[in-house]
Amino acid sequence: MSTNQETPHSLQRNLKNRHLQLIAIGGAIGTGLFMGSGKTIHLAGPSVILAYIIIGSFLFFIMRAMGELLLSNLEYKSFTDFTHDLLGPAAGFFVGWTYWFCWVVIGMADIIAITGYTQFWWPDVPLWLPGLLCIILMAGMNLLTVKLFGEMEFWFALVKIVAIVALIAVGCFLVASGFVDPTSGEKASLSHFWNHGGFFPNGIGGFFSAFQIAVFAFVGIELVGTAAAETKDPEVNLPKAINRIPVRVIIFYVLALSVIMVVTPWDEIDPAKSPFVNMFTLIGIPIAAGLVNLVVLTSALSSANGGMFSTGRMLYGLSEAGVAPRMFSRLNRNGVPATGLLYSCLYLIVAVFLLYQEGDIMAMFTVVTTLSSIGFIFVWAIILLAYLKYRKTRPHLHEKSIYKLPGGTAMVWVCLAFLAFVLVLFSRDADTRLGLMCMPIWFAACTVLYWVLYARKHSRAPTPQQSQQ
């Protein structure tokens, strides 16, 4: 784009297929896999594999519903647009601002993770410094072009892929070579799945307790839909990205966690540490721990990068719909919603100082992951409700759709029941129950803000998408 060109009036479709594919992978491989898998294994034992399969399967169908809705009208820039159009302005307001809030909270979690893994090399670094530098770097890169964001996410995701594939290869080698852990004396074996208390060693309760962190590992999976508005040929590239989710779940979650527990029995894995570090240390590479810490740091940077992208685009969409200040709809010369992006960064800067006063990194990580997980469950549920409304009021669009949801409305109800069940599980444990109790405060604040500032305005203004029907 020429530097003397006028400021664009809409988002630019400058993301290529390879960008979207790696954004989808980056969204499916969250920081929770690297940082939280030790705790999920500790809670559920080998059954953690089943937890990831179940969650990944339901999220695949939710993403299929989102894909059909986005492709039913290419004027939709994200799921907030079709929510606003199909369920009304109040629903669009709630889902858009909740999604923005979730990514701000995830940004806090990523900063916590970045700080924790930076301390591996520099234990005396001030707790606020790594997060602040991350915010400045990511904001600066995101303000340039969406293509640069795509390139960053491409390479960030590629690092995660290489690390997980290497971990699987190392695990297979250790099993094939009859590796014996010098610390525990345990030989790498498939029998670890049933010889240490069985597949459900902590019972069904332990299995369900792992769901909170397992759900967080998948948050951001819908980022592929947010990026669709800036992707070339969305009718081709979006279905490709979504259809590959099951394969990614099998490779990046099931195989990775399986080889970890085959090499080291689940009950000997430290819940406070990343099992990825331990795996590479076992093969005797002197810099293994440093390399894996670098990979986890890259994963957190990838998530922070995606979060900044999402928050800016979400505020842009909310502003276009009339449920956020008009300044957020302004694009800079590169077609980037700079005002919204910088506004979100301000909250992250405040969070840096608030979060690190106590300095308990894993405790704060658990709190913020709970809050964001609950918010994302709400967002996913709204996507499903919008799909039900779409099937009821616009059957002609469903009939001519090239990307229909398998199972249709019946599958939607099954997915909604699953999400409700997960919320019930969140009420079982003290740390997740706290987050569940805090979220109504957010929704109450949204309710007041909506009715005070936007209710009358929306009652008179038609949505942009309605004119396209």
C-alpha positions in Angstrom: 0.0 0.0 0.0 1.3 3.4 -0.9 2.2 5.7 1.9 0.3 8.5 0.2 -2.9 6.6 -0.1 -5.9 7.8 1.8 -6.7 6.1 5.0 -8.7 2.9 4.2 -12.4 2.8 5.2 -12.5 -1.0 5.8 -10.3 -3.8 7.0 -8.0 -5.1 4.3 -8.0 -8.8 3.1 -4.2 -9.2 3.1 -3.9 -12.4 5.0 -3.0 -15.4 2.8 -4.0 -19.0 3.2 -0.8 -20.0 5.0 -1.3 -17.1 7.5 -4.9 -18.3 8.3 -3.8 -22.0 8.6 -1.0 -21.1 11.1 -3.3 -18.6 12.9 -5.7 -21.5 13.3 -3.0 -23.8 14.6 -1.7 -21.1 16.9 -5.2 -20.7 18.3 -5.6 -24.4 18.8 -2.2 -24.7 20.6 -2.6 -22.4 23.6 -0.1 -21.4 26.3 -2.2 -23.8 28.6 -0.8 -26.8 26.8 2.8 -25.9 27.6 2.3 -24.2 31.0 -0.8 -26.0 32.4 -0.5 -29.6 31.1 1.5 -30.6 34.2 -1.4 -29.7 36.4 -4.0 -31.3 34.2 -2.0 -34.6 34.2 -1.7 -34.3 38.0 -5.4 -33.9 38.4 -6.7 -36.5 35.9 -3.8 -38.9 35.2 -4.0 -40.6 31.8 -7.6 -39.7 31.4 -6.5 -36.2 30.7 -6.2 -37.4 27.1 -9.9 -38.1 27.0 -10.6 -34.7 28.4 -8.8 -33.0 25.5 -10.5 -35.2 22.9 -13.9 -34.4 24.3 -13.4 -30.7 24.5 -11.7 -30.5 21.1 -14.5 -32.4 19.5 -17.2 -30.1 20.8 -15.2 -27.0 19.8 -14.8 -28.4 16.3 -18.6 -28.4 15.9 -18.9 -24.9 17.4 -16.3 -23.7 14.9 -18.3 -25.3 12.1 -21.4 -23.4 13.2 -19.3 -20.2 13.2 -17.9 -21.0 9.8 -21.3 -21.5 8.2 -22.6 -18.2 9.7 -19.6 -16.2 8.6 -19.8 -17.6 5.0 -23.5 -17.0 4.8 -22.9 -13.3 4.5 -19.4 -12.0 3.6 -20.3 -8.6 5.1 -19.9 -10.3 8.5 -16.4 -9.4 9.8 -16.6 -11.6 12.9 -19.0 -13.4 15.1 -20.0 -10.2 16.8 -21.5 -9.1 13.4 -23.8 -12.1 13.0 -24.7 -12.0 16.7 -25.7 -8.4 16.4 -27.7 -9.1 13.2 -29.4 -12.4 14.3 -29.8 -12.0 18.0 -30.1 -8.2 18.3 -27.9 -5.3 19.4 -27.9 -6.3 23.1 -26.5 -9.7 22.3 -23.9 -8.2 20.0 -22.9 -5.8 22.7 -22.5 -8.5 25.3 -20.6 -10.9 23.2 -18.3 -8.3 21.6 -17.4 -6.7 24.9 -17.1 -10.0 26.7 -14.7 -11.3 24.0 -12.7 -8.1 24.3 -12.6 -8.5 28.1 -11.5 -12.2 27.7 -8.6 -11.3 25.5 -7.5 -8.5 27.8 -7.6 -11.1 30.7 -5.7 -13.6 28.5 -3.2 -10.9 27.8 -2.6 -10.8 31.6 -2.2 -14.5 31.7 0.3 -14.4 28.8 2.3 -11.6 30.5 2.4 -13.8 33.6 3.7 -16.7 31.6 6.2 -14.5 29.8 7.5 -13.2 33.1 7.7 -16.7 34.6 9.7 -18.1 31.7 11.9 -15.0 31.4 12.9 -15.6 35.0 14.5 -18.9 33.8 17.3 -16.9 32.4 17.2 -13.8 34.5 15.7 -14.7 37.9 16.4 -11.2 39.3 14.5 -9.3 36.6 11.8 -7.0 37.9 8.4 -8.7 37.6 6.9 -5.8 35.7 9.6 -5.4 33.1 9.1 -8.4 30.7 5.4 -7.8 30.4 5.9 -4.1 29.6 8.5 -4.8 27.0 6.1 -7.4 25.4 3.3 -5.0 25.2 5.4 -2.3 23.6 6.8 -4.8 21.0 3.5 -6.5 20.1 1.7 -3.2 19.9 4.4 -1.7 17.6 4.3 -4.7 15.2 0.5 -4.8 15.1 0.1 -1.2 14.3 2.0 -1.6 11.0 0.0 -4.0 8.7 -2.3 -7.0 9.1 0.1 -8.9 6.9 2.9 -8.4 9.4 0.7 -9.7 12.1 0.1 -12.8 9.9 3.8 -13.2 9.4 4.5 -13.0 13.1 1.8 -15.5 13.9 3.0 -17.8 11.1 6.5 -18.1 12.6 5.3 -18.2 16.2 3.0 -21.1 15.4 5.7 -22.8 13.4 8.0 -22.8 16.5 5.2 -24.4 18.5 4.6 -27.1 15.9 8.3 -28.0 15.6 8.6 -28.2 19.4 5.6 -30.5 19.7 6.6 -32.7 16.8 10.1 -32.9 18.3 8.7 -33.9 21.7 6.6 -36.7 20.1 9.7 -37.9 18.2 11.8 -37.8 21.4 9.2 -39.7 23.3 8.9 -42.4 20.7 12.7 -42.8 20.7 12.8 -43.1 24.4 10.2 -45.8 24.4 11.8 -47.7 21.5 15.2 -47.6 23.2 13.9 -48.9 26.5 14.8 -45.7 28.4 14.9 -45.9 32.2 14.4 -42.7 34.2 17.6 -42.4 36.4 15.6 -40.6 39.1 12.6 -42.9 39.5 14.0 -46.1 37.9 10.8 -46.3 35.8 11.2 -47.7 32.3 9.4 -45.9 29.5 6.3 -48.0 28.7 2.7 -47.9 27.6 1.8 -49.8 30.8 2.1 -46.4 32.6 -1.5 -45.8 31.4 -2.9 -48.5 33.6 -0.2 -49.5 36.2 -0.3 -46.4 38.3 -3.9 -46.4 39.5 -5.6 -47.1 36.2 -6.8 -44.7 33.4 -8.9 -42.8 36.0 -6.5 -42.8 39.0 -8.2 -40.0 40.8 -11.7 -41.1 39.8 -14.2 -39.3 37.7 -13.8 -36.3 40.0 -10.2 -35.9 39.1 -11.0 -36.3 35.4 -13.6 -33.4 35.6 -11.2 -31.2 37.7 -8.9 -31.1 34.7 -11.5 -29.5 32.5 -10.8 -25.9 33.6 -7.2 -25.8 32.4 -8.0 -28.1 29.4 -10.7 -25.6 28.3 -8.2 -22.7 28.6 -5.8 -24.6 26.3 -8.3 -24.1 23.5 -9.3 -20.5 24.0 -8.4 -18.5 20.9 -9.5 -21.3 18.6 -12.2 -19.0 17.2 -9.5 -16.5 16.3 -9.6 -18.0 12.8 -13.1 -16.4 12.5 -11.9 -13.0 13.6 -9.1 -13.2 11.0 -11.5 -14.3 8.2 -12.5 -10.6 7.5 -8.9 -9.9 6.5 -8.3 -13.2 4.6 -8.2 -13.6 0.8 -10.8 -16.1 -0.5 -12.5 -16.8 2.8 -14.9 -19.2 1.1 -12.0 -21.5 0.5 -9.5 -20.8 3.3 -11.9 -20.6 6.3 -13.3 -24.1 5.8 -9.8 -25.5 5.3 -8.6 -24.0 8.6 -11.7 -25.2 10.6 -11.7 -28.7 9.1 -8.2 -29.4 10.2 -9.0 -28.8 13.9 -9.6 -32.6 14.7 -6.2 -33.5 13.3 -4.5 -30.8 15.2 -6.2 -31.9 18.5 -4.9 -35.5 17.9 -1.4 -34.5 17.0 -0.8 -31.6 19.3 -2.7 -32.7 22.4 -3.3 -36.4 22.4 0.0 -37.6 21.0 2.1 -35.0 23.0 0.5 -35.8 26.3 0.6 -39.5 25.6 4.3 -39.6 25.1 4.9 -37.5 28.2 3.0 -40.0 30.3 4.5 -43.1 28.5 8.1 -41.9 29.4 7.3 -40.5 32.9 4.4 -42.0 35.0 1.7 -39.4 35.5 2.1 -39.4 39.3 5.8 -38.4 39.0 5.1 -35.3 36.9 5.5 -32.1 38.8 2.2 -30.1 38.5 4.0 -26.8 39.0 6.4 -27.3 36.1 6.1 -27.8 32.4 6.4 -31.5 31.5 7.8 -30.4 28.1 11.0 -29.2 29.9 11.4 -32.5 31.7 11.0 -34.6 28.5 13.8 -32.9 26.7 16.0 -32.9 29.8 15.7 -36.7 30.0 17.5 -37.2 26.7 20.6 -35.5 28.0 20.7 -32.3 26.0 22.4 -29.7 28.2 20.4 -26.8 26.8 17.1 -28.7 26.7 15.5 -26.7 29.4 16.5 -23.5 27.9 15.2 -24.5 24.5 11.8 -25.5 25.8 11.5 -22.4 27.9 12.2 -20.4 24.7 9.4 -22.4 22.9 7.0 -21.7 25.8 7.9 -18.1 25.7 7.2 -18.0 22.0 3.9 -19.6 22.6 2.9 -16.9 25.1 4.1 -14.2 22.7 2.0 -15.9 20.0 -1.1 -15.7 22.3 -0.4 -12.1 23.2 0.0 -11.2 19.6 -3.3 -12.9 18.7 -5.0 -11.2 21.7 -3.9 -7.7 20.5 -5.1 -8.5 17.0 -8.5 -9.6 18.4 -9.1 -6.8 20.8 -8.4 -4.1 18.2 -10.7 -5.8 15.6 -13.4 -6.5 18.2 -13.5 -2.8 19.2 -13.6 -1.9 15.5 -16.6 -4.1 14.9 -18.4 -2.9 18.0 -17.9 0.7 16.9 -19.1 0.0 13.4 -22.3 -1.6 15.0 -22.7 1.5 17.2 -22.1 -0.1 20.5 -18.6 1.4 21.2 -17.2 4.9 20.8 -16.8 6.0 17.1 -13.1 6.5 17.6 -12.5 2.8 17.7 -13.7 2.5 14.1 -10.9 4.7 12.8 -8.2 2.9 10.8 -4.7 4.1 10.3 -3.0 4.3 6.9 -2.3 0.6 6.9 -5.9 -0.5 7.5 -5.3 -1.3 11.2 -7.8 -0.2 13.9 -5.0 1.5 15.8 -7.2 3.4 18.4 -8.8 0.2 19.6 -5.6 -1.7 19.8 -3.9 1.0 21.8 -6.9 1.3 24.1 -6.6 -2.4 24.9 -2.9 -2.1 25.5 -3.6 0.6 28.2 -5.4 -2.1 30.2 -2.6 -4.5 29.9 -0.1 -1.9 31.1 -2.2 -1.4 34.2 -2.5 -5.1 34.7 1.3 -5.4 34.7 1.6 -3.4 37.9 -1.5 -4.9 39.5 -0.7 -8.6 38.9 3.0 -8.5 39.9 2.7 -6.9 43.3 2.2 -10.3 44.9 4.5 -12.2 42.6 2.8 -15.6 42.8 2.9 -16.4 39.1 1.1 -19.8 39.0 -1.6 -18.6 41.5 -2.4 -15.6 39.4 -2.2 -17.7 36.2 -4.9 -19.9 37.5 -7.2 -17.0 38.5 -7.0 -15.3 35.1 -7.3 -18.5 33.1 -10.5 -19.3 35.0 -12.0 -15.8 34.2 -11.1 -16.0 30.5 -12.3 -19.6 30.2 -15.8 -18.7 31.6 -16.0 -15.7 29.3 -15.1 -17.8 26.2 -17.8 -20.4 27.2 -20.3 -17.6 27.0 -19.0 -16.5 23.6 -19.1 -20.0 22.2 -22.7 -20.4 23.6 -23.8 -17.2 21.9 -22.4 -18.4 18.6 -24.5 -21.5 18.9 -27.6 -19.5 19.8 -27.0 -17.3 16.7 -26.9 -20.4 14.6 -30.2 -21.6 15.9 -31.8 -18.2 15.0 -30.1 -18.3 11.6 -31.6 -21.7 10.9 -35.1 -20.5 12.0 -35.2 -17.2 10.2 -33.0 -17.7 7.1 -33.5 -21.3 5.9 -32.7 -20.2 2.3 -29.2 -19.2 3.3 -28.7 -22.6 5.0 -30.0 -24.4 1.9 -27.4 -22.8 -0.4 -24.6 -22.9 2.1 -21.4 -24.6 0.9 -20.3 -25.3 4.4 -23.1 -26.7 6.5 -22.7 -27.7 10.2 -22.8 -31.5 10.5 -25.7 -32.6 12.7 -27.5 -29.3 12.2 -29.6 -27.9 15.1 -29.5 -31.2 17.0 -25.7 -30.9 17.3 -26.1 -27.3 18.5 -28.2 -28.4 21.4 -25.7 -31.1 22.3 -22.9 -28.5 22.3 -24.9 -26.1 24.4 -25.6 -28.9 27.0 -21.9 -29.6 27.1 -21.0 -26.0 27.7 -23.5 -25.8 30.5 -22.0 -29.0 32.0 -18.5 -27.5 31.9 -19.8 -24.4 33.9 -21.2 -26.8 36.5 -17.8 -28.4 36.7 -16.2 -25.0 37.3 -18.3 -24.7 40.5 -16.7 -27.8 42.0 -13.2 -26.5 42.9 -12.4 -23.4 45.0 -10.1 -21.7 42.5 -12.4 -22.0 39.6 -15.5 -21.3 41.7 -14.0 -17.9 42.5 -13.8 -17.0 38.8 -17.4 -18.3 38.2 -18.6 -16.0 41.0 -16.8 -13.0 39.6 -18.2 -13.2 36.1 -21.7 -12.0 37.0 -20.2 -8.7 38.1 -18.9 -8.2 34.5 -22.3 -9.0 33.0 -24.0 -6.7 35.4 -21.6 -3.9 34.4 -22.3 -4.6 30.7 -26.1 -4.5 31.3 -25.9 -1.1 33.0 -23.5 0.3 30.3 -25.7 -1.0 27.5 -29.0 0.4 28.7 -27.5 3.7 29.8 -25.5 4.4 26.7 -26.8 2.4 23.7 -30.3 1.0 24.1 -32.2 3.9 22.6 -29.7 4.3 19.8 -30.0 0.7 18.8 -33.8 0.7 18.9 -33.8 3.2 16.0 -30.7 2.1 14.0 -30.9 -0.8 11.5 -27.8 -3.0 11.3 -25.6 -2.8 8.3 -26.0 -6.5 7.6 -29.8 -6.3 7.5 -29.7 -4.2 4.4 -27.7 -7.0 2.7 -30.3 -9.7 3.2 
